[in-house]
Amino acid sequence: MKYSKATNYALHTIVYLALLPSGKTIGVKPLAEVQKVSPTYLSKVLTTLVKAGFIESVTGVNGGYKLMKDVKSITFLDIIHAIEGTTSMFNCSLDNNVHDRQNCLIEKVMNEAEQKMENYLSSQTIEHVVQQVNEKMIHQINSAAN
């Protein structure tokens, strides 16, 4: 199982924004530089996060992005669902006279595993990560902020 790069960048971006002092913003270019990603690609991820209500885009001279929600309330699963959607990772594709797709035993096992993973991810907040970040990363993000 593999999440897209967009999910990777979204999770990191939310952590970086959580490290900013209150009221500060950071532009897409410094966020892209920290993550070593194209600003154009990251901009698409940021747009998705804005639409999902996690971050705000601030215009003007000191514009950029900032968090809209408290890090205590943002879970890994929230971000993953915003980027990847909520569709199940496994869907049985067999449907024949021997195999009944609606009662697929394999799909039941896969769905149960996915549910356990989602339960874990919904218990992990961005705050958990922010509390463990080192000073070097905090300094790097704050010096890039507007």
Contacts in CASP RR format, 6 or more apart in sequence:
PFRMAT RR
TARGET T0000
AUTHOR 0000-0000-0000
METHOD contacts of the structure
MODEL  1
MKYSKATNYALHTIVYLALLPSGKTIGVKPLAEVQKVSPTYLSKVLTTLV
KAGFIESVTGVNGGYKLMKDVKSITFLDIIHAIEGTTSMFNCSLDNNVHD
RQNCLIEKVMNEAEQKMENYLSSQTIEHVVQQVNEKMIHQINSAAN
1 89 0 8 1.000
3 80 0 8 1.000
3 83 0 8 1.000
3 84 0 8 1.000
4 83 0 8 1.000
4 84 0 8 1.000
5 37 0 8 1.000
6 44 0 8 1.000
6 45 0 8 1.000
6 48 0 8 1.000
6 83 0 8 1.000
6 84 0 8 1.000
7 79 0 8 1.000
7 80 0 8 1.000
7 83 0 8 1.000
7 84 0 8 1.000
9 35 0 8 1.000
9 37 0 8 1.000
9 41 0 8 1.000
9 42 0 8 1.000
9 45 0 8 1.000
10 45 0 8 1.000
10 48 0 8 1.000
10 49 0 8 1.000
10 79 0 8 1.000
10 82 0 8 1.000
10 83 0 8 1.000
11 76 0 8 1.000
11 79 0 8 1.000
11 80 0 8 1.000
12 35 0 8 1.000
13 31 0 8 1.000
13 35 0 8 1.000
13 42 0 8 1.000
13 45 0 8 1.000
13 46 0 8 1.000
13 49 0 8 1.000
13 55 0 8 1.000
13 65 0 8 1.000
14 49 0 8 1.000
14 54 0 8 1.000
14 55 0 8 1.000
14 67 0 8 1.000
14 71 0 8 1.000
14 74 0 8 1.000
14 79 0 8 1.000
14 126 0 8 1.000
15 126 0 8 1.000
15 129 0 8 1.000
15 130 0 8 1.000
15 133 0 8 1.000
16 26 0 8 1.000
16 31 0 8 1.000
16 34 0 8 1.000
16 141 0 8 1.000
17 26 0 8 1.000
17 55 0 8 1.000
17 65 0 8 1.000
17 66 0 8 1.000
17 67 0 8 1.000
18 67 0 8 1.000
18 71 0 8 1.000
18 126 0 8 1.000
18 127 0 8 1.000
18 130 0 8 1.000
19 130 0 8 1.000
19 133 0 8 1.000
19 137 0 8 1.000
19 138 0 8 1.000
19 141 0 8 1.000
19 142 0 8 1.000
20 26 0 8 1.000
20 66 0 8 1.000
20 67 0 8 1.000
20 141 0 8 1.000
20 142 0 8 1.000
20 145 0 8 1.000
21 142 0 8 1.000
21 145 0 8 1.000
23 66 0 8 1.000
24 66 0 8 1.000
24 142 0 8 1.000
24 145 0 8 1.000
24 146 0 8 1.000
25 58 0 8 1.000
25 62 0 8 1.000
25 63 0 8 1.000
25 64 0 8 1.000
25 65 0 8 1.000
25 66 0 8 1.000
25 145 0 8 1.000
25 146 0 8 1.000
26 64 0 8 1.000
26 65 0 8 1.000
26 66 0 8 1.000
26 141 0 8 1.000
26 144 0 8 1.000
26 145 0 8 1.000
26 146 0 8 1.000
27 63 0 8 1.000
27 64 0 8 1.000
27 65 0 8 1.000
27 144 0 8 1.000
27 146 0 8 1.000
28 39 0 8 1.000
28 42 0 8 1.000
28 43 0 8 1.000
28 46 0 8 1.000
28 64 0 8 1.000
28 65 0 8 1.000
29 39 0 8 1.000
30 144 0 8 1.000
30 145 0 8 1.000
31 42 0 8 1.000
31 46 0 8 1.000
31 65 0 8 1.000
31 144 0 8 1.000
32 38 0 8 1.000
32 39 0 8 1.000
32 41 0 8 1.000
32 42 0 8 1.000
33 144 0 8 1.000
34 140 0 8 1.000
34 141 0 8 1.000
34 144 0 8 1.000
35 42 0 8 1.000
45 83 0 8 1.000
46 55 0 8 1.000
46 57 0 8 1.000
46 65 0 8 1.000
48 82 0 8 1.000
48 83 0 8 1.000
49 55 0 8 1.000
49 79 0 8 1.000
49 82 0 8 1.000
50 56 0 8 1.000
50 57 0 8 1.000
50 65 0 8 1.000
52 82 0 8 1.000
53 68 0 8 1.000
53 69 0 8 1.000
54 67 0 8 1.000
54 68 0 8 1.000
54 69 0 8 1.000
54 74 0 8 1.000
54 78 0 8 1.000
54 79 0 8 1.000
54 82 0 8 1.000
55 65 0 8 1.000
55 66 0 8 1.000
55 67 0 8 1.000
55 68 0 8 1.000
56 65 0 8 1.000
56 66 0 8 1.000
56 67 0 8 1.000
56 68 0 8 1.000
57 64 0 8 1.000
57 65 0 8 1.000
58 64 0 8 1.000
58 65 0 8 1.000
58 66 0 8 1.000
62 146 0 8 1.000
63 146 0 8 1.000
64 146 0 8 1.000
71 125 0 8 1.000
71 126 0 8 1.000
71 127 0 8 1.000
71 130 0 8 1.000
72 125 0 8 1.000
72 127 0 8 1.000
73 125 0 8 1.000
74 125 0 8 1.000
74 126 0 8 1.000
74 127 0 8 1.000
75 121 0 8 1.000
75 122 0 8 1.000
75 123 0 8 1.000
75 124 0 8 1.000
75 125 0 8 1.000
75 126 0 8 1.000
76 121 0 8 1.000
76 122 0 8 1.000
76 124 0 8 1.000
76 125 0 8 1.000
76 126 0 8 1.000
77 118 0 8 1.000
77 121 0 8 1.000
77 122 0 8 1.000
77 124 0 8 1.000
78 122 0 8 1.000
79 126 0 8 1.000
80 121 0 8 1.000
88 111 0 8 1.000
88 114 0 8 1.000
89 110 0 8 1.000
89 114 0 8 1.000
90 107 0 8 1.000
90 110 0 8 1.000
90 111 0 8 1.000
90 114 0 8 1.000
91 107 0 8 1.000
92 101 0 8 1.000
92 104 0 8 1.000
92 106 0 8 1.000
92 107 0 8 1.000
93 101 0 8 1.000
94 101 0 8 1.000
94 104 0 8 1.000
95 101 0 8 1.000
101 107 0 8 1.000
END
